[in-house]
């Protein structure tokens, strides 16, 4: 089974990040899990990670301090196509405001997944977007 080049997890909850890191390790999805606590950190990681280590999957929380998930997507959309062509973006959420949902439709994400991440949710993402 081919692993993803890397996965970028963008969430300000350190407990969730720790648990998700363990989950990804146990599933063998990738050997390289990148962590960012807000949209600014995520953009920095993407801009400084090129080539084979470029994230194939971004799991993005909506509500974060500083640059939130929607603001990140707006900035991400302005990056050169080469920096975002191989990336699937999935929003992680607990609840969504109707305005946020309509804005997300405009930003062309691959899907929404409710928190917490589980083995089944990750396997579903892998099957839907990476034929794994």
C-alpha positions as CSV (number, residue, x, y, z in Angstrom):
1,X,0.0,0.0,0.0
2,X,1.5,3.3,-1.1
3,X,1.8,5.9,1.6
4,X,1.0,9.6,1.1
5,X,4.0,11.9,0.7
6,X,2.9,13.8,3.8
7,X,-0.2,14.9,5.6
8,X,-0.7,18.4,7.1
9,X,-2.9,18.6,10.2
10,X,-4.0,22.1,11.0
11,X,-5.6,22.3,14.5
12,X,-5.0,24.4,17.6
13,X,-5.9,21.6,20.0
14,X,-2.7,19.9,21.1
15,X,-4.5,16.9,22.6
16,X,-6.3,16.3,19.3
17,X,-3.1,16.7,17.4
18,X,-1.3,14.1,19.7
19,X,-4.2,11.6,19.3
20,X,-4.4,12.1,15.6
21,X,-0.7,11.6,15.2
22,X,-1.0,8.3,17.0
23,X,-3.9,7.4,14.7
24,X,-2.0,8.2,11.5
25,X,1.0,6.2,12.7
26,X,-1.1,3.1,13.5
27,X,-2.8,3.3,10.1
28,X,0.5,3.8,8.2
29,X,-1.0,6.5,6.0
30,X,2.2,8.5,5.9
31,X,5.7,8.6,7.4
32,X,5.5,12.4,7.5
33,X,2.8,14.1,9.5
34,X,3.2,17.9,9.6
35,X,1.5,19.9,12.4
36,X,0.4,23.5,12.4
37,X,-1.7,25.3,15.1
38,X,-3.2,27.9,12.8
39,X,-3.5,29.0,9.2
40,X,-0.4,31.1,9.3
41,X,1.8,28.2,10.4
42,X,0.2,26.0,7.8
43,X,0.9,28.5,4.9
44,X,4.5,28.8,6.1
45,X,4.8,25.0,6.0
46,X,3.3,24.7,2.6
47,X,5.5,27.5,1.1
48,X,8.6,25.9,2.6
49,X,7.8,22.3,1.6
50,X,8.2,21.5,-2.0
51,X,8.5,18.5,-4.2
52,X,8.1,15.0,-2.9
53,X,7.3,16.2,0.7
54,X,4.5,18.5,-0.4
55,X,1.3,17.5,1.6
56,X,-1.0,15.2,-0.4
57,X,-3.7,15.8,2.3
58,X,-4.6,18.8,4.5
59,X,-6.9,18.2,7.4
60,X,-8.0,21.7,8.5
61,X,-9.9,22.8,11.6
62,X,-12.3,25.7,11.0
63,X,-12.0,27.5,14.3
64,X,-8.5,28.5,15.3
65,X,-6.9,31.6,16.8
66,X,-5.1,34.0,14.3
67,X,-5.8,32.8,10.8
68,X,-8.8,30.4,11.0
69,X,-9.6,27.6,8.5
70,X,-11.6,29.7,6.1
71,X,-9.1,32.5,6.1
72,X,-6.4,29.9,5.4
73,X,-8.4,28.5,2.4
74,X,-8.7,32.0,1.0
75,X,-5.0,32.5,1.2
76,X,-4.2,29.0,0.0
77,X,-6.4,29.6,-3.1
78,X,-4.0,32.4,-4.0
79,X,-0.9,30.2,-3.9
80,X,0.6,29.2,-7.3
81,X,-1.2,26.2,-8.8
82,X,2.0,24.1,-8.5
83,X,1.9,24.4,-4.7
84,X,-1.7,23.1,-4.4
85,X,-2.2,20.8,-7.3
86,X,-1.6,17.5,-5.6
87,X,-3.4,18.4,-2.3
88,X,-6.8,17.3,-1.1
89,X,-8.2,19.6,1.6
90,X,-10.7,18.2,4.1
91,X,-12.3,20.5,6.8
92,X,-12.5,19.2,10.3
93,X,-15.4,20.5,12.3
94,X,-17.6,20.1,15.3
95,X,-20.4,22.4,14.2
96,X,-20.7,24.7,11.3
97,X,-22.4,28.1,10.9
98,X,-24.6,28.3,7.8
99,X,-22.5,31.2,6.5
100,X,-19.3,29.2,6.9
101,X,-20.8,26.3,5.0
102,X,-21.8,28.5,2.1
103,X,-18.3,30.1,2.0
104,X,-16.7,26.6,2.0
105,X,-18.7,25.7,-1.1
106,X,-17.0,28.6,-2.9
107,X,-13.5,27.5,-1.7
108,X,-13.5,24.1,-3.4
109,X,-12.7,21.8,-0.5
110,X,-12.8,18.0,-1.0
111,X,-15.1,17.4,2.0
112,X,-16.1,17.9,5.6
113,X,-15.4,15.5,8.4
114,X,-16.7,15.8,11.9
115,X,-14.3,15.6,14.8
116,X,-12.9,13.5,16.3
117,X,-11.0,11.7,13.5
118,X,-11.4,7.9,13.7
119,X,-9.8,5.0,11.8
120,X,-13.0,4.7,9.8
121,X,-13.1,8.4,8.8
122,X,-9.4,8.3,7.7
123,X,-9.9,5.1,5.7
124,X,-13.0,6.7,4.0
125,X,-10.9,9.7,3.1
126,X,-8.2,7.4,1.7
127,X,-10.7,5.4,-0.4
128,X,-12.5,8.4,-1.7
129,X,-9.5,10.6,-2.6
130,X,-6.5,8.3,-3.0
131,X,-8.1,4.9,-4.0
132,X,-6.6,3.2,-1.0
